Amino acid sequence: MIPNDAIFKQAFTHGTDDQGTTYRCENCQVYFSQDPSLNDPSVTAAEIKSKSTLGVETSSGSGVWQQPDGWTPEQVLFVAYLVDDSSLPVPILISGKSGMVGLQVTNAVNHTLGTCSPQGTVISNQPVIVSTQTLAATGNSVEVVILDDPSLTVQKTATLITGDPAHTLEYRIDFANPSTISNSLVTLTDTLPANLDLATLEVAIAWNETTIGHATGEGITLPLSRTTGFSIPLACSNSTRAVSPRW
C-alpha cells in the first residue's frame, strides 16, 4: 500500500536505482491497483490479481516499472509484485529462492502544487506476501519521520570606500542556517577577481584556516560560523567588479 503523505514514483524488480540499491527479482512483474480494499492482511492472491493492472516496464529488461498507461502517480494506491519466475513453463517461486524488490515514493500531500508534509509527520509502510498455497505473511512496519530540510543562505555586498587613496573595495558576506537542522563541515568559498592586491587583504575576523588566490580556480576558503567581511585595495583603480560566492 502506498503510504499516506506519499505519491508513487517508480518500482524496481531488478537492476540498480539512483541510490545504489540493487534489486534481485528477475522475470518478476509489477501490478498496480486503485482499490483501497487491498490494504488488508487477509487479502488473497486471487483478489490482488483480479483488482490490479499490470504496470509498464520503462524499457524491456530494465527492471524499472511505472503505473499503467493512462494512470497518474496519485491514483496508485497499491503496488503488488508477482515474484513467480515467469520464465518457467508454470510460473512459480521455487523452493529456496529469495530476492528483493522495491519502490520509490515522493513525499507530497499535493503532487501538483508540490506541497510536502509538515515536519514531524510519520510515514509508515508494511509489506504482505501471499500465495495460493500458504497463509499470508506480514512483514515489519517501516516508519520515516519527516525532518526539516537543512538549508543555508548567503548574500554578498561590495562597497568602494570613497576618499581612500588606495581605492579600497570592501566586501561583506552574510550567511545563516535558517532551518532547524544543524549543518556540519560548512565552508564558504569566495573567488576574488584577478585585479586585486592580495598582499593587502584584511579579513575582519580570525579564522582557523584560510587559502588565498585569484580567480584562477583558487579562492578564500573560510569555515562558516558567523557574519564576516574583508577589505582589499584594488590593484587597478578603474575596476570595482564584485564576484559572488560559489559553493
SULDAUR-V723079 format. One record per backbone hydrogen bond with DSSP energy under -0.5 kcal/mol. NH is the residue of the N-H (numbers start at 1). CO is the residue of the C=O. E is the energy in kcal/mol with one decimal. If there is no record, write none. Layout:
# SULDAUR-V723079
nh: [NH	NH]
co: [CO	CO]
e: [E	E]
This chain:
# SULDAUR-V723079
nh: [2	6	7	8	9	10	11	12	13	14	15	17	20	23	24	25	28	29	31	32	33	36	38	39	40	43	48	49	50	51	52	53	55	56	57	58	62	65	66	71	75	76	76	77	77	78	80	82	82	83	85	86	86	88	91	92	94	97	100	102	104	106	108	109	110	114	115	116	120	121	123	123	124	125	127	129	131	137	139	142	144	146	146	153	155	157	159	161	161	162	164	165	167	169	170	170	171	171	172	173	174	174	176	178	179	188	189	189	190	192	196	197	198	200	201	202	204	216	217	218	220	221	221	222	222	224	225	228	230	231	232	234	234	235	236	239	246]
co: [77	3	106	73	104	104	65	102	63	63	23	21	17	15	100	13	25	82	80	53	78	34	35	36	38	40	44	45	46	47	49	32	30	66	55	64	59	11	56	68	72	72	73	33	75	33	31	29	80	81	92	27	84	85	89	85	92	94	24	12	10	7	106	115	115	110	110	114	146	118	121	144	122	142	140	137	134	129	127	125	123	121	144	176	174	172	170	159	168	160	161	163	164	232	159	168	169	230	157	228	155	172	153	176	151	222	187	246	220	213	193	233	196	197	198	231	229	214	218	214	190	211	219	188	220	186	223	173	171	202	169	166	167	195	195	236	189]
e: [-2.7	-0.9	-2.4	-0.8	-2.4	-1.5	-2.1	-3.5	-2.4	-0.6	-1.0	-2.4	-1.7	-3.0	-1.6	-0.8	-1.4	-1.6	-3.7	-2.8	-2.1	-0.7	-1.5	-1.7	-2.2	-2.3	-2.1	-2.3	-2.2	-1.6	-0.8	-3.1	-3.1	-2.3	-0.5	-2.8	-2.5	-2.9	-2.8	-2.1	-1.3	-0.5	-1.2	-2.3	-0.6	-1.8	-2.8	-2.7	-0.6	-1.1	-2.6	-1.6	-1.0	-1.5	-0.5	-0.5	-0.8	-1.8	-1.5	-1.9	-3.3	-2.9	-1.1	-2.6	-1.5	-1.5	-1.8	-0.5	-3.3	-1.8	-0.6	-3.1	-0.6	-1.8	-0.6	-2.6	-0.7	-2.5	-3.0	-3.1	-2.6	-2.9	-0.5	-2.4	-2.5	-2.5	-2.9	-0.7	-2.7	-0.8	-1.0	-0.7	-2.4	-2.2	-3.6	-0.6	-0.5	-2.8	-2.6	-2.1	-3.0	-0.5	-1.8	-0.6	-0.5	-2.4	-0.5	-0.6	-2.2	-0.7	-0.8	-1.6	-1.1	-1.6	-1.5	-2.3	-2.9	-2.5	-0.5	-0.8	-2.6	-0.7	-0.6	-2.4	-0.5	-2.1	-0.6	-1.8	-1.8	-2.2	-2.4	-0.7	-1.6	-1.9	-0.9	-1.1	-1.5]
